Amino acid sequence: MATETPPEPDRVEGAPHPRETPELIGQDSAQAAFLEAFNAGRMHHGWLITGPRGVGKATLAWRIALFLLATPAAEEGGLFGDAPPSPETLEISADHPVARRLLAGSDPGLFHITRSVNEKTGRMRDMIVADDVRRLNQFLQLSAADGGRRVVILDCADEMNVQAANALLKMLEEPPARTTLLLVSHQPTRLLPTIRSRCRELRLSPLAAGDMAQALRQAGIDVPEDSGALAELSGGSVGEAVRLINLDGLKIYAELVAILGTLPRLDRARALKLAEAAAVRGAEDRFDLLIGLTDLLLSRMARSGAVGAAPAVQAAPGEADMLARLSPDPAKARAWAECAAEIGARARHGRAVNLDPAALVLDTVFRIQQTAAG
């Protein structure tokens, strides 16, 4: 009987796993910072890789792991005892034995920590538990191979519960020799201050539209014609861009803009159609996306009124005109900010009590109409 492949919580649906991504795009400064520390002999035992979700943090972690496991340390010397030249890039050939082992998940020098499956329920846990981290002790007690380096990737550190965080902290306080810990974090403020203080931070930035399109093509994903709008709505996150593409996010946002463009006289038939589409059974992901895009649109309206100008890039046709008309000044910007906060609270409550999605969408649209009417 064939065993079922366990889910990978660090893989974005529709995109390759970070270990399978051949090139890290748009994050040259973070790569250069790590390489500089390596060549200068200032390698920290713990690295905190931070930045928005989906900008390449896990890809960088796997890239660093491959580099460390495949690159001899300066103290190991060359063939005749001379020090090897300082590497100028993190690039390692895909034909390298370590690269092939990492791709197969069989390199003895790497330990990978993510959320695990609960053996009692058979379901993926929603957090990293202490046992996931404590298994690292067994790995560290094994004899190191290939020059003695070992690398640990924890993705993502934000998902650790209190017990797991405390277990990791003990390892950071007494770091094992020749071991590098790479912690991926979307929200480093959620981590224990003592964990943050024992790591050196590598911060990654959102991708520009050109880098975004290049990263999507590398992942084998067709880039929409309006790549600028995709980069704007995704916040420069490749992971979020893939989600928007998979769920027709650009069309949903354009429909939201079109509906708000009819305010203060709401096109109720159009709003009802949008609500019914969100209520279809099995459309939970699309409903979550709709709520998120609504919050994003209201934020753009508030920011537009506050600064007196629409964003430089339109995320949908007619957006600039709609923003200028409905949010012309700071007073209206405050009203939209308050509206966004109220709608966000209502959405969270509606999800908690399993409110009908269509009713929640209509309630949201009517609250927006009230704000537009002033």
C-alpha positions in Angstrom: 0.0 0.0 0.0 1.5 3.3 -1.1 2.1 5.9 1.6 0.5 9.3 1.2 3.0 12.2 0.7 2.8 14.4 3.7 1.8 18.1 3.1 4.4 20.7 3.0 3.3 23.8 5.0 6.1 25.9 3.6 5.1 25.4 -0.1 2.8 27.9 -1.8 0.1 26.1 -3.8 0.9 26.3 -7.5 4.6 27.2 -7.0 7.7 25.1 -6.6 9.1 24.5 -3.1 11.8 26.9 -2.0 14.4 24.2 -2.2 13.5 23.7 -5.8 13.8 27.4 -6.7 17.0 27.8 -8.8 17.4 31.6 -8.4 16.6 34.1 -5.7 15.4 37.3 -7.5 15.4 40.8 -6.2 17.2 40.2 -2.9 20.9 40.9 -3.9 21.6 43.0 -0.8 20.6 40.3 1.7 22.7 37.7 -0.2 25.7 40.1 -0.3 25.4 40.8 3.5 25.6 37.1 4.3 28.4 36.5 1.9 30.4 39.4 3.3 30.0 37.9 6.9 31.1 34.5 5.6 34.2 35.8 3.8 35.2 38.0 6.8 35.0 35.1 9.2 32.1 36.8 11.1 29.6 34.0 10.7 26.9 34.1 13.3 25.4 30.9 14.6 21.9 32.2 14.3 20.4 34.1 11.4 16.9 35.6 11.4 15.6 36.0 7.9 12.7 38.5 7.9 10.5 40.4 5.6 6.9 40.2 4.2 5.4 36.8 3.5 6.3 35.4 0.0 9.3 37.6 -0.9 11.9 34.8 -0.9 12.9 34.2 2.7 12.6 30.4 2.6 14.4 30.4 -0.8 17.3 32.4 0.7 17.4 30.0 3.7 17.7 26.9 1.4 20.2 28.8 -0.8 22.4 29.6 2.3 22.1 26.0 3.5 23.3 24.6 0.1 26.2 27.1 0.1 27.3 26.3 3.6 27.2 22.5 3.1 28.9 22.7 -0.3 31.6 25.3 0.5 34.7 24.3 2.6 35.6 26.7 5.4 38.7 28.7 5.1 40.3 26.8 8.0 39.9 23.5 6.2 42.5 24.5 3.7 42.9 23.6 0.1 44.5 20.5 -1.5 48.0 21.6 -0.4 47.0 23.3 2.8 46.5 26.7 1.3 43.2 28.6 2.0 40.5 28.3 -0.7 39.6 31.6 -2.4 36.8 33.6 -1.0 33.6 32.8 -2.8 32.0 35.7 -4.8 28.5 34.3 -4.9 26.2 32.0 -3.0 25.6 30.1 -6.3 26.2 26.4 -6.2 25.9 24.2 -9.3 22.7 22.1 -9.5 25.0 19.1 -10.3 26.8 19.4 -7.0 26.3 16.3 -4.8 25.0 18.4 -2.0 22.5 20.1 -4.3 21.1 16.8 -5.4 20.9 15.5 -1.8 19.0 18.6 -0.6 16.6 18.4 -3.5 15.9 14.7 -2.5 15.7 15.6 1.1 18.5 13.3 2.0 21.5 15.4 3.0 22.7 14.4 6.5 24.0 17.9 7.2 20.5 19.6 7.1 17.7 19.5 9.6 14.4 21.1 8.5 11.7 22.1 11.0 8.1 23.0 10.0 4.7 22.3 11.4 4.1 18.6 11.6 1.2 16.2 11.4 -0.6 15.4 14.6 -0.3 11.6 14.8 -3.5 11.4 16.9 -5.7 13.4 14.5 -3.8 12.8 11.2 -4.1 16.6 10.5 -1.4 19.2 10.1 -0.8 21.2 13.3 -1.4 24.9 13.2 1.8 25.6 15.2 5.3 24.2 15.7 5.4 22.3 19.0 8.2 21.5 21.4 8.7 18.0 20.1 9.4 19.4 16.6 12.2 21.4 18.0 13.5 18.8 20.5 14.0 16.3 17.6 16.8 18.6 16.7 18.8 17.3 19.6 19.1 13.9 18.0 20.4 15.5 14.8 23.0 17.5 16.7 24.2 14.4 18.5 25.0 12.6 15.3 28.5 12.7 13.9 28.9 15.6 11.5 29.8 14.8 7.9 31.4 16.6 5.0 33.7 18.9 6.9 31.6 19.0 10.0 29.0 21.7 9.0 25.4 21.3 10.0 22.5 23.6 9.0 19.0 24.0 10.6 16.2 25.7 8.7 13.1 26.6 10.8 10.2 27.8 8.7 8.5 29.7 10.1 9.7 30.7 13.5 6.5 32.7 14.1 4.5 29.5 14.3 6.3 28.1 17.4 4.3 27.8 20.5 5.8 28.9 23.9 7.3 25.5 24.7 8.9 25.2 21.2 10.3 28.8 21.5 11.9 28.0 24.9 13.4 24.8 23.5 14.9 26.7 20.6 16.2 29.4 22.9 18.3 26.9 24.9 20.0 25.9 21.7 20.7 29.5 20.7 22.1 30.2 24.2 24.5 27.3 23.9 25.0 27.0 20.1 26.5 23.7 18.9 29.8 23.9 17.2 29.9 24.4 13.4 26.1 24.6 13.3 24.1 27.4 11.7 20.4 28.0 12.5 18.4 29.8 9.8 15.1 31.1 11.2 12.5 32.3 8.7 10.1 34.9 10.2 7.3 36.9 8.6 6.6 38.8 11.9 9.7 38.9 14.0 8.0 41.0 16.7 6.0 37.8 17.6 9.2 36.1 18.6 10.8 36.2 22.1 13.1 39.2 22.4 15.8 36.8 23.6 15.6 34.8 20.4 15.8 37.9 18.3 18.8 39.2 20.3 20.8 36.0 19.7 20.4 36.1 15.9 21.7 38.4 13.2 18.9 39.7 11.0 18.8 39.5 7.2 15.8 41.6 6.0 14.3 41.0 2.6 12.3 43.7 0.8 9.1 43.5 -1.4 9.8 42.9 -5.1 9.3 45.5 -7.8 7.1 44.7 -10.7 9.9 43.6 -13.0 11.5 41.3 -10.4 8.0 40.0 -9.6 7.3 39.1 -13.2 10.8 37.4 -13.5 10.2 35.3 -10.3 6.7 34.2 -11.6 8.1 33.1 -14.9 10.9 31.2 -13.1 8.1 29.4 -11.2 6.4 28.4 -14.5 3.5 30.8 -13.9 2.0 32.9 -16.6 2.3 36.6 -15.8 -0.8 38.7 -16.3 -0.7 41.6 -18.7 -1.1 44.1 -15.9 2.0 43.0 -13.9 2.1 46.4 -12.2 -1.3 45.9 -10.7 -0.3 42.4 -9.6 2.8 43.8 -7.8 0.7 46.5 -6.2 -2.0 44.2 -4.8 0.5 41.5 -3.7 2.7 44.0 -1.9 5.7 42.8 -3.8 5.1 39.2 -2.5 5.6 36.4 -5.0 3.6 34.0 -2.7 0.7 36.5 -2.6 0.9 37.1 -6.3 0.5 33.3 -6.9 -2.5 33.3 -4.7 -4.0 36.3 -6.5 -3.5 34.5 -9.9 -4.9 31.2 -8.7 -8.1 32.9 -7.3 -8.6 35.5 -10.0 -7.7 38.2 -7.5 -7.2 41.0 -10.1 -10.7 40.4 -11.4 -12.2 40.4 -7.9 -10.4 43.7 -7.1 -11.5 45.3 -10.4 -15.1 44.3 -9.6 -14.8 45.9 -6.1 -13.5 49.1 -7.6 -16.3 49.1 -10.2 -19.0 48.6 -7.4 -17.5 51.4 -5.3 -17.4 53.5 -8.4 -21.2 53.6 -8.3 -21.3 55.0 -4.8 -23.0 56.7 -3.1 -25.8 55.2 -5.3 -24.9 51.5 -4.9 -25.4 49.1 -7.8 -27.2 46.6 -5.6 -27.5 43.9 -8.3 -23.8 43.9 -8.9 -23.1 43.8 -5.1 -25.5 40.9 -4.7 -23.8 39.0 -7.5 -20.4 39.5 -5.8 -21.8 38.3 -2.4 -23.4 35.2 -4.0 -20.1 34.2 -5.6 -18.4 34.4 -2.2 -21.1 32.1 -0.7 -20.6 29.2 -3.0 -19.7 26.0 -1.2 -16.0 25.3 -1.5 -15.2 29.0 -2.2 -13.7 29.7 1.3 -10.4 30.8 -0.1 -12.0 33.1 -2.6 -14.2 34.6 0.3 -11.1 35.2 2.4 -9.4 36.8 -0.5 -12.4 39.1 -1.1 -12.4 40.2 2.5 -8.6 40.9 2.3 -8.9 42.8 -0.9 -11.7 44.9 0.5 -9.5 45.8 3.5 -6.7 46.7 1.1 -9.0 48.9 -1.0 -10.2 50.8 2.0 -6.6 51.3 3.1 -5.7 52.7 -0.3 -8.7 55.0 0.0 -7.6 56.3 3.4 -4.1 56.8 2.3 -5.2 58.6 -0.9 -7.2 61.1 1.0 -4.5 61.6 3.7 -1.7 62.4 1.1 -4.0 64.2 -1.4 -3.1 61.9 -4.3 -3.9 58.4 -5.6 -1.2 55.7 -5.5 1.2 56.0 -8.4 0.1 52.6 -9.8 -3.6 51.9 -10.4 -4.5 48.4 -9.3 -7.7 48.4 -11.4 -9.2 50.5 -14.2 -10.9 53.6 -12.9 -9.4 53.3 -9.4 -7.7 56.7 -9.4 -10.9 58.5 -10.3 -12.9 56.6 -7.7 -10.3 57.4 -5.0 -10.2 61.0 -5.9 -14.0 61.3 -5.8 -14.7 59.3 -2.6 -11.6 60.3 -0.6 -10.7 63.9 -1.5 -9.3 65.1 1.8 -7.9 64.1 5.2 -11.4 64.3 6.8 -12.7 61.6 4.4 -9.5 59.6 4.9 -10.2 59.4 8.6 -13.7 58.2 7.8 -12.4 55.5 5.5 -9.8 54.4 8.1 -12.6 54.1 10.7 -14.7 52.2 8.3 -11.9 49.7 7.6 -11.4 49.1 11.3 -15.1 48.5 11.8 -15.4 46.2 8.8 -12.4 44.2 9.9 -13.9 43.7 13.4 -17.2 42.6 11.8 -15.5 40.2 9.5 -13.5 38.5 12.3 -16.7 38.2 14.4 -18.7 36.9 11.4 -16.1 34.2 10.8 -16.0 33.2 14.5 -19.8 32.7 14.6 -20.0 31.1 11.1 -22.1 34.0 9.6 -23.3 33.4 6.1 -20.6 34.7 3.7 -23.1 36.4 1.4 -24.6 38.2 4.3 -21.2 39.3 5.6 -20.2 40.6 2.1 -23.5 42.5 1.8 -23.1 43.9 5.3 -19.6 45.1 4.3 -20.8 46.8 1.1 -23.7 48.5 2.9 -21.3 49.8 5.6 -19.0 51.2 2.8 -22.1 52.9 1.2 -22.9 54.6 4.5 -19.4 56.0 4.7 -19.5 57.2 1.1 -22.8 58.9 1.7 -21.2 60.7 4.7 
